[in-house]
Amino acid sequence: MSKITVKVCMGTTCFVMGGSNLQELIEIIPRRYGDKVDVEGSSCLEMCSVQWNYSKAPYVKVDDDIIEEATVEKVLSVIEEKLGAEK
């Protein structure tokens, strides 16, 4: 089983649009999943700049999947799905 990588965008737009709440993922994920999941903050995932008019910040990247309008619950759900699929 390969590690899941989670990147939490901490760029200004994401932070203002609710990303400040996502900082708790940096504490929750290691406690819940141990060494199965790596989590880190990112200064910017550059997703807002792709189509600013349709921005769905905040963003989190789980492996190659982008979670738009991310919440702690959405991110944990995606991780659970990925871990379940690898069993």
C-alpha positions as CSV (number, residue, x, y, z in Angstrom):
1,M,0.0,0.0,0.0
2,S,1.4,3.4,-1.0
3,K,1.1,6.5,1.2
4,I,-1.6,9.0,0.5
5,T,-0.4,12.5,0.1
6,V,-2.5,15.4,1.3
7,K,-1.7,19.1,0.5
8,V,-3.7,21.8,2.2
9,C,-3.7,25.1,0.4
10,M,-2.8,28.0,2.7
11,G,-2.8,30.7,0.0
12,T,-4.5,33.9,0.7
13,T,-7.7,33.2,-1.2
14,C,-8.1,29.7,0.2
15,F,-7.3,30.9,3.7
16,V,-9.9,33.7,3.5
17,M,-12.5,31.4,1.9
18,G,-12.4,28.9,4.8
19,G,-9.1,27.3,4.5
20,S,-8.1,28.5,8.0
21,N,-10.4,25.7,9.3
22,L,-8.4,23.2,7.3
23,Q,-5.3,23.7,9.4
24,E,-6.7,21.2,11.9
25,L,-6.1,18.5,9.3
26,I,-2.4,18.8,9.9
27,E,-3.1,17.6,13.5
28,I,-6.0,15.2,12.8
29,I,-4.5,13.2,10.0
30,P,-1.3,11.9,11.7
31,R,-3.3,11.0,14.8
32,R,-5.9,9.1,12.8
33,Y,-4.0,7.5,10.0
34,G,-0.4,7.3,11.3
35,D,2.2,6.7,8.6
36,K,-0.5,5.8,5.9
37,V,-1.0,9.5,5.1
38,D,1.4,12.4,4.7
39,V,-0.1,15.8,5.2
40,E,1.5,19.2,4.6
41,G,0.5,22.8,4.1
42,S,1.1,24.4,0.7
43,S,1.7,28.1,0.1
44,C,-0.6,27.8,-2.9
45,L,-1.9,25.0,-5.1
46,E,-2.6,27.6,-7.9
47,M,-6.1,26.3,-8.5
48,C,-7.7,29.8,-8.2
49,S,-5.6,31.1,-11.0
50,V,-6.8,28.5,-13.4
51,Q,-10.4,29.9,-13.6
52,W,-10.7,32.7,-11.1
53,N,-14.3,33.5,-12.0
54,Y,-15.3,30.0,-11.0
55,S,-13.1,29.6,-8.0
56,K,-14.3,27.0,-5.5
57,A,-11.7,27.8,-2.8
58,P,-10.5,26.4,-0.4
59,Y,-8.7,23.6,-2.2
60,V,-7.0,20.5,-0.9
61,K,-5.1,18.0,-3.0
62,V,-5.4,14.3,-2.0
63,D,-2.9,12.4,-4.2
64,D,-3.9,13.6,-7.7
65,D,-7.5,14.5,-6.7
66,I,-8.5,18.1,-6.1
67,I,-11.2,18.8,-3.5
68,E,-13.0,22.0,-4.2
69,E,-14.8,23.9,-1.5
70,A,-12.9,21.6,0.9
71,T,-14.0,21.0,4.5
72,V,-12.4,18.8,7.1
73,E,-15.2,16.3,6.6
74,K,-14.8,16.2,2.8
75,V,-11.1,15.6,3.0
76,L,-11.4,12.8,5.7
77,S,-14.1,11.2,3.6
78,V,-11.8,11.1,0.5
79,I,-9.0,9.7,2.5
80,E,-11.3,7.0,4.0
81,E,-12.4,6.0,0.4
82,K,-8.8,5.8,-0.8
83,L,-7.7,3.7,2.2
84,G,-10.8,1.4,1.8
85,A,-10.0,0.9,-1.9
86,E,-6.5,-0.2,-1.1
87,K,-7.6,-3.0,1.2
